[in-house]
Amino acid sequence: MLTGRYSKWSRSPEFLVVLVALMWMPVIAHGMVVYDSWTSNTSQSGSYIVTIDHDTANSTWDFVFTVDEWDAEGLGLFVDLGAYDLSDTPLLSNVSWDPSVAGGGVAIWGTDTSSSKCGKGCNINGLNAPLQAPDGEWELVFRLGEQGFDGIQTYNFSINDAALSGITDSDWGLIAVRSQQLCPPGTTLSNGDANCSGSDKSYGTGVIDPDPPVVPVPATPLLVGLGLVLLARMHRKSCAKA
């Protein structure tokens, strides 16, 4: 039990304010941006799922492009960030693909561009994706794999976040996909269907899948440590006045 000046300190308004702030201070929200709803220039889109996640520990934005059900192959990916110009040279890292077959790969084809091209045999001409005003540019254009059947369902790659200074989860807006080997409805590449010879151009906007939830939660160890420092400091002041 606290007695004397310690008891007075524990009942002081400052003590209560710090204690409540520590226990119910919200943790900074972080979310993965998920794209899985598409508008195509034809009657059918592939089953594309694109996720973009910020890895603060490694200072990267991590992309995963997959097709599930596997009814098409990715060939190009376009990213619009509105009226934003890249703040540094974008550098690719952590590039992989699955299945791990020859002929894969990811390349940055263009930056801050109004071009609809993403390499040989790859474009989104005629898609009329609603690029954000006022610049009407794609900030990042990626080439995925090679023209013709590659047998790749998933691409993983990262961009240094220095190239995207100031960008947050909520800034990821419109993206567009150019695919090849598009299958007729009800068929998939993974089943070895030979009639998957179509192509697709689609665009979509993402939604933030929060992790963790944006709600007040008990403080993390870092916040607890900060609170203990503040409590000790205020305690010393109280003792000095006593």
C-alpha positions in Angstrom: 0.0 0.0 0.0 1.2 3.5 -0.8 1.5 5.9 2.0 2.4 9.6 2.6 3.6 11.5 -0.5 3.5 8.3 -2.6 -0.2 7.9 -1.9 -0.8 11.5 -2.9 1.1 11.0 -6.1 -0.9 7.8 -7.0 -4.1 9.8 -6.6 -2.9 12.8 -8.5 -4.5 13.8 -11.8 -1.2 13.5 -13.6 -0.8 9.8 -12.5 -4.3 9.0 -13.7 -3.9 10.7 -17.0 -0.7 8.8 -17.8 -2.1 5.5 -16.6 -5.2 5.8 -18.8 -3.2 7.0 -21.8 -0.9 4.0 -21.5 -3.6 1.4 -21.2 -5.8 2.7 -24.0 -3.5 4.3 -26.4 -4.4 3.1 -29.9 -1.7 1.1 -31.7 -0.8 2.7 -35.1 -3.0 1.0 -37.7 -1.5 -1.0 -40.6 -3.3 -2.6 -43.4 -2.8 -4.7 -46.5 -4.3 -3.3 -49.7 -6.3 -6.0 -51.5 -7.5 -6.0 -55.1 -9.8 -8.7 -56.2 -12.7 -7.0 -58.0 -12.3 -6.1 -61.7 -13.8 -4.3 -64.6 -12.7 -5.9 -68.0 -12.8 -4.6 -71.5 -14.4 -7.9 -72.4 -17.0 -10.0 -70.8 -14.6 -11.9 -68.5 -11.8 -11.1 -66.1 -9.3 -13.5 -64.8 -9.4 -14.4 -61.1 -6.6 -11.9 -60.2 -5.7 -11.2 -56.6 -3.2 -8.4 -56.0 -2.0 -7.5 -52.5 0.3 -4.6 -51.5 1.7 -4.5 -48.0 4.2 -2.1 -46.3 7.1 -3.8 -44.6 8.4 -1.2 -42.3 11.2 -3.4 -41.0 12.8 -3.7 -44.4 11.6 -0.4 -45.9 9.8 -2.0 -48.8 6.3 -2.2 -50.3 5.6 -5.9 -51.0 3.5 -7.0 -54.0 1.9 -10.4 -54.5 0.2 -11.0 -57.9 -1.6 -14.3 -58.1 -4.5 -15.9 -60.1 -6.8 -18.0 -58.0 -8.6 -19.9 -59.6 -5.7 -20.2 -62.0 -7.6 -19.2 -65.1 -5.1 -16.8 -66.7 -1.5 -15.6 -66.5 -0.3 -12.2 -65.6 1.7 -10.2 -68.2 1.6 -6.6 -67.0 0.6 -4.6 -63.9 -0.1 -0.9 -63.9 -0.3 1.2 -60.7 -1.8 4.7 -60.4 -1.1 6.8 -57.3 -2.9 10.0 -58.4 -1.0 13.2 -58.7 2.3 11.7 -57.4 5.7 11.6 -58.9 8.2 9.0 -57.6 10.5 10.5 -55.1 13.5 8.2 -55.8 14.6 5.5 -58.2 12.3 2.4 -57.8 14.4 -0.7 -57.0 13.1 -4.2 -57.3 13.9 -6.8 -54.7 12.6 -10.1 -53.3 11.5 -11.3 -56.7 10.2 -14.8 -57.0 7.4 -16.7 -58.8 5.5 -19.9 -58.3 5.7 -22.4 -59.8 9.5 -21.8 -60.0 10.0 -22.3 -63.7 12.4 -20.9 -66.3 11.2 -17.9 -68.3 9.7 -16.0 -65.3 10.8 -12.7 -64.0 9.6 -9.2 -63.1 10.8 -5.9 -64.5 9.9 -2.3 -64.0 8.8 -1.3 -67.5 7.9 2.3 -66.9 7.5 5.0 -64.3 5.4 8.2 -64.2 4.1 7.5 -67.7 0.9 7.9 -69.7 1.9 5.0 -72.0 -0.4 2.0 -72.1 2.5 -0.4 -73.0 4.1 -3.0 -70.8 6.6 -4.5 -73.2 6.4 -6.8 -76.2 2.9 -8.0 -76.8 1.7 -6.3 -73.6 -0.5 -3.3 -73.5 -3.9 -2.1 -72.1 -5.0 -0.3 -75.2 -8.8 0.2 -75.3 -9.3 -0.5 -71.5 -10.0 3.2 -70.7 -9.1 2.8 -67.1 -10.2 6.0 -65.1 -6.7 7.4 -64.3 -6.8 10.0 -61.5 -6.6 13.6 -62.4 -4.7 15.8 -62.9 -1.6 13.9 -64.2 -3.3 11.0 -65.9 -0.2 8.8 -65.4 0.7 5.4 -64.2 3.3 5.8 -61.5 4.6 2.2 -61.9 4.4 -0.3 -64.7 5.6 -3.8 -64.2 6.3 -6.5 -66.8 5.5 -10.0 -65.5 7.1 -13.0 -67.3 7.3 -13.4 -71.0 4.9 -13.5 -73.9 3.4 -16.9 -74.4 2.6 -19.6 -71.8 5.0 -19.4 -68.8 3.2 -21.7 -66.4 3.4 -19.1 -63.6 0.5 -18.5 -61.2 2.0 -16.2 -58.6 4.6 -13.4 -58.7 6.2 -11.8 -55.6 8.3 -8.7 -55.6 9.1 -5.5 -53.6 9.8 -1.9 -54.2 12.0 0.3 -52.0 9.7 2.7 -50.0 12.2 5.6 -50.6 10.8 5.7 -54.1 7.3 6.2 -52.6 8.0 8.7 -49.9 4.8 9.9 -48.2 2.6 7.1 -49.6 0.3 5.4 -47.1 -2.0 2.4 -47.4 -4.9 4.7 -48.4 -3.0 6.1 -51.4 -3.0 2.9 -53.3 -5.9 3.5 -55.8 -6.4 2.2 -59.3 -4.4 -0.6 -60.8 -4.7 -2.4 -64.2 -3.8 -5.9 -65.3 -2.9 -7.3 -68.7 -3.1 -11.0 -68.8 -2.6 -13.8 -71.3 -3.7 -17.5 -71.5 -7.2 -16.5 -70.3 -9.4 -19.6 -70.0 -13.1 -20.0 -70.9 -15.4 -19.9 -67.8 -15.2 -23.1 -65.8 -11.7 -24.1 -67.0 -8.3 -23.6 -65.5 -4.7 -23.7 -66.5 -3.8 -25.9 -63.5 -6.0 -28.7 -65.0 -4.0 -28.6 -68.2 -6.7 -27.1 -70.4 -5.4 -26.5 -73.8 -8.0 -24.0 -74.8 -6.8 -21.2 -72.5 -5.6 -18.9 -75.3 -7.5 -15.7 -74.6 -6.3 -12.4 -73.1 -7.7 -9.8 -70.8 -7.3 -6.2 -69.8 -8.9 -5.2 -66.5 -8.8 -2.5 -63.8 -9.8 -2.3 -60.2 -9.5 -0.4 -57.0 -8.3 -1.8 -53.7 -9.7 -2.1 -50.2 -7.7 -2.0 -47.0 -7.7 -5.2 -45.0 -6.7 -3.9 -41.5 -4.1 -5.8 -39.5 -4.4 -5.2 -36.6 -7.8 -3.6 -36.2 -8.0 0.2 -35.6 -9.3 0.0 -32.1 -8.0 1.0 -28.7 -6.0 -1.9 -27.3 -3.7 -2.5 -24.3 -0.4 -0.8 -24.7 2.6 -2.5 -26.4 5.8 -3.1 -24.4 7.3 0.0 -26.1 4.4 2.2 -24.9 4.7 0.6 -21.4 8.4 1.5 -21.3 7.7 5.1 -22.4 5.0 5.3 -19.7 7.4 4.1 -17.0 9.9 6.8 -18.0 7.2 9.5 -17.8 6.0 8.1 -14.4 9.5 8.1 -13.0 10.1 11.7 -14.2 6.8 13.0 -12.7 7.5 11.0 -9.4 10.9 12.7 -9.0 9.3 16.1 -9.4 6.7 15.2 -6.8 9.3 14.1 -4.3 11.4 17.2 -4.9 8.4 19.4 -4.0 7.5 17.4 -0.9 
